[in-house]
């Protein structure tokens, strides 16, 4: 599945924060998490927010874009 998403800065930061183990995560803004859930980038499991495989792909693809911008 090809997935090209333009995330807002808040969405991007929240998605990056969800990579960390639950104990290290800061509380996320509820509406931003809801947006990421609707995009299929985050799922809620047992009351916890977890990044989905699609979310990981967006992070990886976004990371390479950021490197291109820095170059």
C-alpha atoms as one frame of an Amber mdcrd trajectory, in Angstrom:
protein
   0.000   0.000   0.000   1.440   3.343  -0.995   0.790   5.929   1.653   1.660
   9.573   1.145   0.466  11.824   3.953   1.161  15.459   4.701   1.076  15.683
   8.481   0.761  18.851  10.504   3.629  19.596  12.906   1.461  18.444  15.848
   0.587  15.177  14.075   4.217  14.581  13.169   5.454  15.174  16.734   2.725
  12.961  18.188   3.499  10.143  15.756   7.207  10.386  16.591   6.421  10.346
  20.319   4.416   7.138  19.947   7.576   5.294  18.841   8.786   5.345  22.446
   7.800   2.714  25.020   4.585   3.592  26.838   6.427   4.430  30.069   8.436
   7.133  28.246   5.561   8.691  26.284   4.293  12.118  27.189   0.518  12.625
  27.192  -0.637  13.316  23.645  -3.250  15.831  22.563  -6.468  13.834  22.211
  -7.668  15.453  19.020  -4.310  14.886  17.298  -4.343  11.200  18.247  -7.920
  10.947  16.945  -6.783  12.402  13.610  -3.930   9.880  13.418  -6.350   7.037
  14.237  -8.638   8.170  11.401  -5.638   8.151   9.053  -4.798   4.605  10.173
  -1.409   5.632  11.557  -2.263   4.970  15.211  -4.493   2.374  16.873  -5.942
   2.215  20.354  -5.414  -1.132  22.057  -6.433  -1.748  25.664  -6.679   2.005
  26.185  -3.133   2.561  24.908  -2.138   4.373  21.724   0.192   2.379  19.491
   1.713   3.212  16.136   0.523   0.985  13.293   2.675  -0.504  10.532   1.324
   2.225   8.222   2.374   4.829  10.800   5.883   3.381  10.881   6.078   3.581
   7.078   5.037   7.234   7.180   7.736   7.941   9.786  10.403   6.205   7.725
   9.337   7.922   4.516   9.068  11.271   6.326  12.522  10.865   7.818  14.061
  10.516   4.369  12.180  13.620   3.195  13.595  15.575   6.106  17.089  14.441
   5.180  16.502  15.618   1.604  15.390  19.032   2.889  18.469  19.344   5.096
  20.844  18.522   2.246
